[in-house]
Each structure stands twice: as structure tokens, then as C-alpha cells.
């Protein structure tokens, strides 16, 4: 079967966090100035828990919503005005940067007649100010809230194929993580390529640069 869908990972494939993004230690110190002591490591652990345990239950709609879930996971009471202050830091400093060639890669797949989608851990809002540039080029955005499963769970990949109404081997996954973007999709019956930014090749995986992604559908036409 030929490829009908090209599925792109988001973080470090299509976009990346800015250098000056908010760090957990900054949150610890900010809350500490108001008498609320936390561990930045606990904050990071709670952040991951929200991604994989809370996000599959419903869509997270913004930084205030997200941080409220993080602090709830930590069992920490943060006043609304302080929560809003922390969220404002994230809103101003955590706008993702679209990587060179990313938009062209999506457009190349669409020109070839392929359905395009994201398969990702990140809720849509986290992309930030340039969200429209990505979402307007993608036909679908599959995160945990859309599928009911966190990325990395076998059912995440099965559910996407079901929602798209295609056979698993009609989906081509493109991403930078050897496990959740390549190995697990292949175990689910998808095809997959590992993104290479330095042009290097691996012996056991098909590896391509982002620039070459516009040509990917022709490699899998049969």
C-alpha cells in the first residue's frame, strides 16, 4: 500500500523551545518569594505527570490551566493571582520557534496529495504565537487529549490510524526520537523515518533531513 498520511512529530521536528524559555528553578524561586516552597525537580515530575495522566482525559487550553494541573499534582496551593503571574511568564517566553524547512516539509506532503497530521505530546496551545502557521498546514493534530492516550502508549498509534480511517502501513511517521517516533510507530504497523539534522545516516533506520521531507511521499509510493 502507498502512504496516505504523513504524520509529523512536533517538538524538535517541526518546532523547538526558545533559548530563554522558563525553567523549573525559576518557578521555584518565584513562588519562594511569596512564601511557597517547592522543589524544581518535583515541579518537573508533576509536569510530566500532567502530560501523560491528565492530558489524555481532556484538552488543556492554556498555561494557566496547565500550571493549575501541575500544582494540583504536587499538592501545592497557589493563589490565583500568583498562578496567573507564573502563567504570564510562560506565555511571554515559551513561544516555540518553527524550525527551518518545517513548513516546506508539510507543504511538500500536501502537494503530493497526502493527509498531514501531528502526533505529539504537546497540547496545541504550547506552540504559542506561531501556532496558526503550523495548524493551518496540518489536517489533523493528534495529542493525548485527541486520542485518549499519551504518546508512547501502543494504543496512541492504533487510535490515530482508527481516527484517520486508514491502514497502519498507510501512515508515515517523521520525527527525531528513535523510540517514540520510529520504533513504536513501526511496532504499530506504521512506516517511519528518523529525522537527521546533520545529514548523518544510521545502519538500521531510514534517516533523512528535514529538507528532504518534501520528497518523502515519492519514496513510499508502493
C-alpha positions in Angstrom: 0.0 0.0 0.0 1.1 3.6 -0.7 1.4 6.2 2.0 -1.8 8.2 2.5 -0.8 10.1 5.7 2.4 11.8 6.7 2.5 12.2 10.5 5.0 14.7 12.0 6.3 14.9 15.5 6.3 18.5 16.8 8.9 19.0 19.4 12.4 19.1 17.8 11.0 18.1 14.5 8.7 21.0 13.4 9.4 23.4 16.3 11.6 23.9 19.3 11.5 25.8 22.6 13.3 29.2 22.6 16.6 29.6 24.5 15.0 31.9 27.0 12.1 29.7 28.0 11.0 29.5 31.6 13.0 26.9 33.7 11.6 25.0 36.7 14.2 26.6 39.0 12.7 30.0 38.1 9.3 28.8 39.2 10.7 27.5 42.5 12.3 30.9 43.2 9.3 32.9 42.1 7.0 31.0 44.4 9.5 31.2 47.2 9.4 35.0 47.2 5.7 34.6 48.2 6.4 32.0 50.9 5.5 28.9 48.8 8.4 26.4 48.8 8.6 23.7 46.2 11.3 21.6 44.6 12.0 22.4 41.0 12.6 18.6 40.5 9.1 17.9 41.9 7.7 20.5 39.5 9.4 18.8 36.6 8.0 15.4 37.7 4.5 16.9 38.0 4.8 18.5 34.6 5.4 15.1 33.1 2.5 13.6 35.0 0.2 16.2 33.6 1.3 15.3 30.1 0.7 11.6 30.5 -2.0 11.2 33.1 -4.2 14.4 32.9 -3.9 15.4 29.2 -5.5 12.1 27.9 -8.6 13.0 30.0 -9.3 16.4 28.4 -7.9 19.2 26.3 -5.6 21.5 28.3 -6.4 25.0 26.9 -3.7 27.3 28.2 -0.8 27.9 30.5 -3.0 28.8 33.5 -5.0 25.6 33.0 -1.8 23.6 32.6 0.0 25.0 35.6 -3.1 24.6 37.8 -2.9 20.9 37.0 0.8 20.8 37.7 0.5 22.4 41.1 -2.5 20.1 41.9 -0.3 17.1 41.1 2.2 18.5 43.6 -0.4 19.1 46.3 0.6 22.8 46.4 -1.9 25.6 46.8 -1.1 28.6 44.7 -3.3 31.7 44.8 -5.0 32.6 41.5 -3.2 35.9 41.2 0.2 34.2 41.6 -0.8 31.4 39.3 -1.7 34.0 36.7 1.7 35.7 37.2 3.6 32.4 36.6 1.4 31.7 33.5 2.2 35.1 32.1 5.9 34.3 32.2 5.3 31.1 30.2 3.0 33.0 27.7 5.7 35.6 27.0 8.8 33.4 27.0 7.7 30.0 25.8 6.6 30.6 22.3 8.1 27.8 20.2 10.3 28.6 17.2 9.4 26.9 13.9 12.4 25.0 12.6 13.9 25.8 9.2 12.2 23.7 6.5 9.3 22.6 8.7 6.6 24.4 6.9 8.0 23.5 3.5 8.1 19.8 4.5 4.4 19.9 5.4 3.5 21.7 2.2 5.5 19.2 0.2 3.5 16.4 1.6 0.2 18.2 0.9 1.3 18.9 -2.7 1.9 15.2 -3.1 -1.7 14.6 -2.1 -1.0 13.3 1.4 -3.0 13.9 4.5 -0.8 15.7 7.1 -1.1 15.5 10.8 0.9 16.0 14.0 1.4 13.1 16.5 2.7 14.7 19.7 2.8 15.0 23.4 2.3 18.8 23.3 -1.1 20.4 23.6 -1.8 22.8 20.8 -1.6 25.9 22.9 2.1 25.2 23.8 3.2 26.1 20.2 2.5 29.7 21.1 2.2 32.7 18.8 3.1 30.8 15.6 0.6 28.1 16.2 -1.5 29.2 13.2 1.4 28.7 10.8 1.6 25.0 11.7 -2.0 24.2 12.4 -3.2 25.8 9.2 -1.0 23.4 7.2 -1.9 20.3 9.2 -5.1 18.4 8.5 -5.2 16.9 12.0 -3.5 17.4 15.3 -3.2 14.3 17.5 -2.1 14.7 21.1 -3.2 12.8 24.2 -6.5 14.7 24.5 -7.4 13.8 20.9 -6.6 10.1 21.3 -7.2 9.3 24.9 -3.6 8.0 25.3 -0.2 9.6 25.9 2.3 9.4 23.1 4.5 6.3 23.6 1.5 4.2 24.6 0.8 1.5 21.9 -2.8 2.5 21.8 -1.8 6.1 20.9 -0.7 4.9 17.4 -3.5 2.5 16.9 -6.1 5.1 17.8 -4.7 7.6 15.2 -5.0 5.0 12.4 -8.6 4.3 13.5 -9.5 8.0 13.6 -8.0 8.6 10.2 -9.7 5.5 8.8 -6.5 4.2 7.2 -4.5 1.0 7.5 -1.5 1.4 9.8 1.0 0.9 7.0 -0.5 3.8 5.1 0.9 6.2 7.7 4.4 7.5 7.5 5.8 8.9 10.8 8.6 11.5 10.8 10.3 12.5 13.9 13.6 12.9 15.8 13.1 10.4 18.6 14.3 6.9 17.8 11.8 5.2 20.1 8.5 7.1 20.2 8.8 8.5 16.6 10.3 5.4 14.9 10.4 2.1 16.8 6.9 2.3 18.4 5.2 3.5 15.2 6.8 0.6 13.4 5.6 -1.8 16.0 2.1 -0.4 15.5 2.4 -1.1 11.7 3.3 2.4 10.6 6.2 3.3 8.4 8.7 5.6 9.9 11.8 7.7 9.2 14.2 9.2 11.7 14.9 12.9 11.2 18.5 13.8 10.7 19.6 17.4 11.1 23.3 16.8 10.4 22.9 14.6 7.4 24.1 11.5 9.2 22.8 8.1 8.3 22.2 5.1 10.6 22.6 1.4 9.6 19.2 0.2 10.9 16.9 3.1 10.2 15.9 5.2 7.2 17.3 8.6 8.1 16.5 11.8 6.2 17.0 15.5 6.6 14.1 17.9 7.1 14.9 19.5 3.7 14.3 16.1 2.1 10.9 15.6 3.7 9.1 17.2 0.8 10.2 14.3 -1.3 9.2 11.6 1.2 5.9 10.5 -0.3 7.6 9.6 -3.6 9.9 7.2 -1.7 6.8 5.3 -0.4 4.5 5.3 -3.4 4.4 1.5 -3.5 
